[in-house]
C-alpha cells in the first residue's frame, strides 16, 4: 500500500480543518453588524469619519398652503476608510429609509441592507436568471429598491424602502 497517498490525504484534511477553524474564529471575531435600512443609522466602523447631519424638510405639497404638513429627515454622511462615501437618509422617527453610496469600493451591503439583504440577493438571482448578465443591478419591488453600478474604482448605488419614504420625498432625493 502506498503510504504517500495516505499521508497526502491526512495533510490535506488537516489543512482544511485548520482553514475551517480559522474562518470560524475570524467570523466570530468580527464586530456585530448593525442593520441600517429600516433600522437605526450604522455604527461607523473604525477609521471612518462621520460628517454632521444635514436637516431637510420635505414638503408634502410644495408651494401650497399645506406646507405645514412637512416631514423632516436628516442625511448622515460617513466616509469609510477605503474612501467610499455612504449617505444615510434618516426619518424623523430615527429610522433609515434610504442609503446611497459612491466610491472606489461597494460598501458592505449585508450590513447596510440588514434584514433586506436576502430580498436583494433574490432580486439579483431573478435578474440573472432572466438573461441579465453582469453589469448594473436593479432590484425593484414594493418593499425594497436597490440600484448599483459602476466600474472598478468608481461604484455608485442607492437603496430605499418605497413604503417608508416620508411625504414629499422621492427616490431621486436619495443620492
Beta strands, then each sheet from edge to edge (+ up, - down):
strand 1: 49-50
strand 2: 54-59
strand 3: 70-79
strand 4: 85-91
strand 5: 96-103
strand 6: 137-140
strand 7: 145-151
strand 8: 154-160
sheet 1: 1+ 3- 2+
sheet 2: 1+ 3- 4+ 5- 8+ 7- 6+
end
